[in-house]
Amino acid sequence: MNKVSTYIRESYYELMEKVTWPTWSQLQQSTAIVLVSTLLIMLMVWLMDTLSNQVLQLIYSFFKS
């Protein structure tokens, strides 16, 4: 039980004394970066999916009876 209480005490100390929390503007900036990155990656995946679909349809059309 002593180890558990020591762990909790040290975790609380680390959380309150050593962790640096972002400011509101830093949080907004990070959120905007994540949203823009997500949208760009989503667009790239959609584009690759569409192009591969078109290429496969073209290949399949050659073997259609």
Backbone bond lengths (Angstrom), bond angles and torsions (degrees), N, CA, C in turn:
res aa  C-N    CA-C-N  psi(-1)  N-CA   C-N-CA  omega(-1)  CA-C   N-CA-C  phi
1 M - - - 1.459 - - 1.527 110.82 -
2 N 1.316 116.43 -29.27 1.457 121.13 179.70 1.532 110.37 -64.75
3 K 1.337 117.45 -37.78 1.463 120.66 -179.55 1.521 111.12 -66.83
4 V 1.315 115.70 -37.84 1.461 119.66 -179.46 1.527 110.63 -66.54
5 S 1.317 117.22 -45.01 1.469 119.70 179.92 1.526 111.27 -66.66
6 T 1.328 116.99 -35.57 1.471 120.48 176.54 1.525 110.06 -65.17
7 Y 1.316 115.71 -42.97 1.465 120.25 178.80 1.526 110.78 -60.73
8 I 1.319 117.22 -45.52 1.465 121.12 -179.55 1.526 110.76 -64.36
9 R 1.317 116.76 -43.20 1.458 121.12 179.38 1.531 111.13 -62.37
10 E 1.336 116.68 -45.42 1.461 120.21 -179.83 1.524 111.79 -68.25
11 S 1.319 117.10 -36.83 1.464 120.26 177.29 1.522 110.80 -64.20
12 Y 1.324 116.49 -43.07 1.460 120.70 178.26 1.531 110.35 -62.66
13 Y 1.321 117.52 -44.10 1.465 121.29 179.24 1.527 110.47 -60.81
14 E 1.330 116.31 -44.79 1.460 119.71 -179.74 1.522 110.90 -63.64
15 L 1.315 116.93 -41.60 1.453 121.14 -179.53 1.531 111.69 -64.41
16 M 1.324 116.75 -40.10 1.463 120.28 -176.04 1.532 113.91 -85.73
17 E 1.328 118.14 -29.85 1.462 120.40 -172.23 1.532 114.03 -107.44
18 K 1.325 117.91 -31.62 1.460 119.60 -171.40 1.526 113.79 -105.47
19 V 1.317 117.82 -24.01 1.462 120.78 -177.86 1.520 108.91 -79.04
20 T 1.339 115.87 134.27 1.465 119.94 173.76 1.518 108.06 -106.39
21 W 1.316 115.53 122.99 1.451 121.43 -178.54 1.518 109.43 -91.98
22 P 1.332 117.43 144.30 1.471 119.27 179.58 1.521 111.50 -71.04
23 T 1.318 114.59 153.75 1.462 119.37 174.27 1.528 108.79 -77.06
24 W 1.336 115.37 169.35 1.458 119.62 -178.73 1.525 110.99 -61.23
25 S 1.326 118.16 -40.95 1.467 120.43 -179.46 1.532 111.13 -68.74
26 Q 1.324 117.62 -37.32 1.464 120.30 176.23 1.521 110.67 -64.14
27 L 1.317 116.12 -39.58 1.461 120.92 179.27 1.527 111.01 -65.50
28 Q 1.325 116.94 -41.68 1.463 120.74 177.82 1.528 110.94 -64.55
29 Q 1.334 116.26 -41.68 1.460 120.43 -179.73 1.532 110.60 -64.84
30 S 1.314 116.95 -43.62 1.461 120.69 179.00 1.523 111.17 -63.91
31 T 1.318 116.40 -39.62 1.463 120.57 178.63 1.521 110.64 -64.22
32 A 1.316 117.16 -42.25 1.466 120.87 178.88 1.528 110.62 -63.28
33 I 1.320 117.08 -41.22 1.468 120.87 178.83 1.524 110.54 -62.87
34 V 1.316 116.68 -43.13 1.468 120.53 179.71 1.527 110.34 -64.65
35 L 1.319 117.66 -43.22 1.466 120.52 -179.97 1.527 111.82 -63.61
36 V 1.321 117.18 -45.43 1.463 120.83 179.62 1.528 110.18 -64.43
37 S 1.317 117.64 -43.62 1.461 121.11 178.47 1.526 111.14 -61.85
38 T 1.316 116.77 -42.11 1.460 120.92 178.97 1.521 110.82 -62.45
39 L 1.319 116.82 -43.57 1.459 120.08 179.05 1.525 111.78 -64.57
40 L 1.323 117.71 -40.96 1.463 120.94 178.67 1.528 111.54 -64.60
41 I 1.305 117.16 -43.96 1.466 120.62 179.00 1.532 109.97 -65.55
42 M 1.327 116.83 -40.72 1.457 120.69 177.82 1.527 110.42 -60.76
43 L 1.319 117.23 -42.40 1.457 121.84 178.66 1.529 110.76 -64.20
44 M 1.313 117.21 -42.20 1.466 120.56 178.47 1.526 111.66 -63.28
45 V 1.322 117.30 -43.70 1.466 120.92 179.69 1.526 110.04 -64.91
46 W 1.334 117.46 -42.77 1.456 120.88 178.45 1.529 110.25 -61.52
47 L 1.330 117.48 -42.99 1.461 121.78 179.87 1.534 110.87 -63.64
48 M 1.319 117.48 -46.04 1.462 120.90 178.52 1.524 111.00 -62.61
49 D 1.323 117.28 -39.77 1.452 121.24 179.11 1.525 111.21 -64.87
50 T 1.318 116.26 -44.11 1.457 120.86 179.68 1.522 111.04 -64.40
51 L 1.319 116.93 -45.43 1.465 120.39 179.85 1.524 111.66 -64.42
52 S 1.307 117.75 -43.49 1.462 119.60 179.75 1.522 110.72 -65.91
53 N 1.322 117.51 -35.26 1.457 120.94 176.79 1.526 110.26 -62.93
54 Q 1.316 116.88 -44.42 1.461 120.78 179.59 1.531 111.25 -63.90
55 V 1.309 117.18 -42.67 1.464 121.25 179.46 1.526 110.29 -64.30
56 L 1.310 117.42 -43.52 1.463 120.01 179.42 1.528 111.48 -65.93
57 Q 1.316 117.91 -38.64 1.459 119.92 176.72 1.524 110.86 -63.09
58 L 1.316 117.03 -38.30 1.460 120.94 177.06 1.529 110.38 -64.29
59 I 1.307 117.57 -45.95 1.465 121.22 179.11 1.519 110.70 -63.18
60 Y 1.324 117.74 -43.68 1.461 120.89 179.41 1.519 112.09 -64.01
61 S 1.339 116.47 -32.79 1.459 119.21 179.72 1.525 112.40 -65.15
62 F 1.317 118.36 -26.17 1.458 121.73 177.11 1.525 111.86 -68.33
63 F 1.319 116.99 -29.33 1.462 121.57 -175.44 1.536 112.82 -102.74
64 K 1.303 115.87 6.47 1.463 120.70 -179.44 1.525 108.74 -74.30
65 S 1.305 115.78 139.25 1.470 117.83 -178.44 1.500 113.40 -90.88
